[in-house]
């Protein structure tokens, strides 16, 4: 009887592969987790530190180091991180070598409320607490501000963030009791009255035209108020 050695070799090789796969899988399951490695994505300014992220994980899960990989609930860890009001998104995963990785995207502040309470407004229009680790250079928001009603101020702050002229020149957003919006410009004595946020783009274009003309004529300091709330005109009050 002729022995088919090629067939036997294939069976043996297949058996070895199955054994190695099972062995590796068993070792991977039994592998314990190391201390978390935290990576921040997006902007470099850290409003929340690596240590704070690690504490959040420990507070919501207990000691993580040396736990078997299969005992970790990664969704629970992600939700624990997302519960922090400075964190926008979080992804937690365990690498093959047992390293617990947490990728964090922080919220981005676009304005800072400075009334009887102090906090940021983030780029989605939500509350963001101040950080003891870093202070963002963003316009101040003053006046009558309610934390659960930031819509108008947010719209103006977002416009400032995305407009080079406004980002350079606006240092303060003020909202009065009637929700009329005012802007204070850097190195200018006058207040800019926006009024409501309807036709905001048009009002800002009028402001830019007025500013450019007055800067050229060196008359910026001749005004105490610039009113943009009327259509197709800029109404100025002289000092």
ABEGO torsion letter per residue (X at the ends): XBBBAAAAAAAAAAAAAAAAAAAAAAAAAABBBBBBBBBBBEBABBABBAAAAAAAAAAAAEBABGBBAAABBAAAAAAAAAABAABABBBBBBBAAGBBBBBBBBBBBABBBBBABBBBBBAAGBBBBBBAABBBBBBBBBEBBBAABAAAAAAAAAAAAABAAAAAABABBBBBAAGBBBBBBBGBABBBBAEBABGAAAAAAAAAAAAAAAAAAGAAAABABBBAABBGBBBBBBX
